[in-house]
Amino acid sequence: MAGFSDQLRTEAKPIWQSIFAHPFLQEIKQGTLPADTFRYYLVQDYLYLEGFARTVAMALAKAPDSHTLQELSRRVLTPVERPLHQKLLGAAGVALEHLSTSAMSPTNTAYVNHMLKTAALHGLGPTAAALLPCPWTYHSLREEVGASEHPLYSQWTAFYVGGLLEDSVRAWRSFVDRAAEKAGAEEREAMRQAFLTSSRYEYLFWEMAYRQEAWPV
């Protein structure tokens, strides 16, 4: 029987199709993406993951029982992508000291604020729904985009093609599905809106990186 996360994924299909067709990802696969564009993306994604981690920490406080608390604790203590970013930043020629002086872009700021606001105003269901599109879309890159043969980009695609986000996706889908089983119509709608908004921000994140978005003033 399909869970609520399956329903959300089906509704978000047009958004996700646009994500996987984005020129950033297609040029990653082809090895034609400009290096400075990739460096911009790495810095912004590194900063984004801090916001993601803060939202996960807020979700931890919303655990309805000890079993869920233990499961969420593993998500807090498993910064899956940080080691990858540190490795790639070095390979791309970005000093870690540069991160402390880098500003989050407008889109990145808005995306993180969306997740934090959802966690602040809602329970675990909508919070998990807001967090889920990030690992799920990245995990889906293995089928939708595939590996790159570029010396640097292949290191990035190998992480996702190798399925290293599988446990993360399974966990967040479980949080969403279990919360939806007990949720009323209003909470399920909040979960739906949180998931679709994060999916749209996933698309906008690639667009932001491709254009190397900056604050206009």
C-alpha positions as CSV (number, residue, x, y, z in Angstrom):
1,M,0.0,0.0,0.0
2,A,1.3,3.4,-1.0
3,G,2.2,5.7,1.8
4,F,1.6,9.5,2.0
5,S,5.2,10.1,0.8
6,D,4.3,8.2,-2.4
7,Q,1.4,10.5,-2.9
8,L,3.5,13.6,-2.4
9,R,6.1,12.2,-4.8
10,T,3.5,11.7,-7.5
11,E,2.1,15.2,-7.1
12,A,5.6,16.7,-7.2
13,K,6.5,14.7,-10.4
14,P,6.4,17.7,-12.8
15,I,8.6,19.7,-10.4
16,W,11.1,16.8,-10.1
17,Q,11.2,16.3,-13.9
18,S,12.2,19.9,-14.2
19,I,14.9,19.3,-11.6
20,F,16.5,16.4,-13.4
21,A,16.3,18.1,-16.7
22,H,18.1,21.2,-15.4
23,P,21.2,22.3,-17.4
24,F,23.3,22.3,-14.3
25,L,22.8,18.5,-13.8
26,Q,22.9,17.7,-17.5
27,E,26.2,19.6,-17.8
28,I,27.6,17.8,-14.7
29,K,26.9,14.5,-16.5
30,Q,28.4,15.7,-19.7
31,G,31.4,17.2,-17.9
32,T,30.8,20.6,-19.5
33,L,29.7,22.6,-16.5
34,P,32.1,25.5,-15.9
35,A,34.4,24.9,-12.9
36,D,33.5,28.2,-11.2
37,T,29.8,27.3,-11.4
38,F,30.5,24.1,-9.6
39,R,32.6,25.9,-7.0
40,Y,29.8,28.3,-6.4
41,Y,27.4,25.4,-5.9
42,L,29.7,23.6,-3.5
43,V,30.0,26.7,-1.2
44,Q,26.2,27.3,-1.2
45,D,25.4,23.7,-0.6
46,Y,27.8,23.5,2.3
47,L,26.1,26.5,3.8
48,Y,22.6,25.0,3.1
49,L,23.5,21.8,5.0
50,E,24.0,23.9,8.1
51,G,20.4,25.0,7.8
52,F,19.3,21.5,7.1
53,A,21.1,20.3,10.2
54,R,19.5,23.0,12.4
55,T,16.1,22.0,11.1
56,V,16.8,18.3,11.9
57,A,17.8,19.4,15.4
58,M,14.4,21.2,15.8
59,A,12.7,18.1,14.5
60,L,14.3,16.1,17.3
61,A,12.5,18.1,19.9
62,K,9.2,17.2,18.3
63,A,9.6,13.4,18.5
64,P,6.3,12.0,19.9
65,D,7.9,8.9,21.5
66,S,11.3,7.4,22.5
67,H,11.5,5.2,19.5
68,T,11.1,8.2,17.1
69,L,13.6,10.2,19.3
70,Q,16.2,7.5,18.8
71,E,15.6,7.4,15.0
72,L,15.8,11.2,14.7
73,S,19.0,11.2,16.8
74,R,20.7,9.1,14.2
75,R,19.8,11.7,11.6
76,V,21.3,14.5,13.7
77,L,24.5,12.6,14.3
78,T,25.0,11.4,10.7
79,P,26.2,14.4,8.6
80,V,26.3,12.2,5.5
81,E,27.3,14.7,2.9
82,R,29.8,16.9,4.9
83,P,32.8,14.7,4.4
84,L,32.1,14.6,0.6
85,H,31.8,18.4,0.5
86,Q,35.1,18.9,2.4
87,K,36.8,16.5,-0.1
88,L,35.3,18.2,-3.2
89,L,36.0,21.7,-1.9
90,G,39.7,20.9,-1.7
91,A,39.7,19.2,-5.1
92,A,37.9,22.2,-6.6
93,G,40.4,24.6,-5.1
94,V,38.1,26.2,-2.5
95,A,39.8,26.9,0.9
96,L,37.7,26.0,3.9
97,E,38.5,29.5,5.3
98,H,36.5,30.9,2.4
99,L,33.3,29.4,3.7
100,S,33.3,31.6,6.8
101,T,33.2,34.7,4.7
102,S,30.8,33.5,2.1
103,A,27.2,34.8,2.2
104,M,24.2,32.6,1.5
105,S,22.4,33.6,-1.7
106,P,18.8,34.9,-1.7
107,T,17.4,31.5,-2.8
108,N,19.5,29.6,-0.3
109,T,18.4,31.9,2.5
110,A,14.8,31.6,1.5
111,Y,15.0,27.8,1.3
112,V,16.6,27.4,4.7
113,N,14.1,29.9,6.2
114,H,11.3,27.9,4.8
115,M,12.5,24.7,6.6
116,L,13.2,26.5,9.9
117,K,9.8,28.2,9.8
118,T,8.1,24.9,9.1
119,A,9.9,23.3,12.1
120,A,9.1,26.3,14.3
121,L,5.4,26.4,13.5
122,H,4.5,22.7,13.0
123,G,5.1,19.3,14.4
124,L,7.2,16.5,13.1
125,G,5.1,15.6,10.1
126,P,5.4,18.9,8.2
127,T,9.0,19.3,9.4
128,A,9.9,15.9,8.0
129,A,8.0,16.7,4.8
130,A,10.0,19.9,4.4
131,L,13.3,18.0,4.8
132,L,12.5,15.0,2.6
133,P,12.8,16.5,-0.9
134,C,16.5,17.3,-0.5
135,P,17.8,13.7,0.2
136,W,15.2,12.1,-2.0
137,T,15.9,14.2,-5.1
138,Y,19.6,13.7,-4.7
139,H,19.2,10.0,-4.2
140,S,17.1,9.9,-7.4
141,L,20.0,11.3,-9.4
142,R,21.4,7.8,-9.7
143,E,18.5,6.8,-12.0
144,E,17.6,10.2,-13.4
145,V,21.0,11.7,-14.2
146,G,23.6,9.0,-13.7
147,A,27.4,9.1,-13.4
148,S,29.8,11.6,-14.9
149,E,33.2,10.7,-16.3
150,H,34.6,14.2,-15.5
151,P,37.6,13.9,-13.1
152,L,36.0,16.1,-10.5
153,Y,32.3,15.8,-11.2
154,S,32.6,12.0,-11.2
155,Q,33.5,12.1,-7.5
156,W,30.3,14.0,-6.8
157,T,28.0,11.8,-8.9
158,A,29.6,8.6,-7.5
159,F,28.3,9.5,-4.0
160,Y,24.7,9.6,-5.1
161,V,24.9,6.8,-7.8
162,G,26.4,4.6,-5.0
163,G,23.2,5.0,-3.0
164,L,24.7,6.5,0.1
165,L,21.6,8.5,0.8
166,E,19.3,5.5,0.7
167,D,19.1,5.1,4.5
168,S,18.4,8.9,4.9
169,V,15.6,8.8,2.4
170,R,14.1,5.7,4.0
171,A,14.1,7.3,7.4
172,W,12.6,10.6,6.4
173,R,9.9,8.9,4.3
174,S,9.1,6.8,7.3
175,F,8.7,9.9,9.5
176,V,6.4,11.4,6.9
177,D,4.3,8.3,6.4
178,R,3.8,7.5,10.1
179,A,2.9,11.1,10.9
180,A,0.4,11.2,8.1
181,E,-1.4,8.1,9.4
182,K,-2.3,10.0,12.6
183,A,-2.7,13.4,11.1
184,G,-5.9,15.2,10.5
185,A,-6.7,17.0,7.2
186,E,-5.2,20.3,8.3
187,E,-1.8,18.7,9.2
188,R,-1.7,16.6,6.1
189,E,-2.3,19.7,4.0
190,A,0.6,21.4,5.9
191,M,2.8,18.4,5.1
192,R,1.8,18.6,1.4
193,Q,2.6,22.3,1.2
194,A,5.9,21.8,3.0
195,F,6.9,19.0,0.6
196,L,5.9,20.8,-2.6
197,T,7.5,24.1,-1.5
198,S,10.8,22.3,-0.7
199,S,10.6,20.5,-4.0
200,R,10.3,23.9,-5.8
201,Y,13.2,25.2,-3.8
202,E,15.3,22.2,-4.9
203,Y,14.7,23.3,-8.5
204,L,15.4,26.9,-7.7
205,F,18.7,25.8,-5.9
206,W,20.0,24.4,-9.2
207,E,18.8,27.5,-11.1
208,M,20.5,29.7,-8.5
209,A,23.8,27.8,-8.8
210,Y,23.7,27.8,-12.6
211,R,23.3,31.6,-12.6
212,Q,25.6,32.1,-9.6
213,E,23.0,34.2,-8.0
214,A,24.1,37.2,-5.9
215,W,22.3,39.8,-3.9
216,P,21.4,42.7,-6.2
217,V,22.4,45.4,-3.7
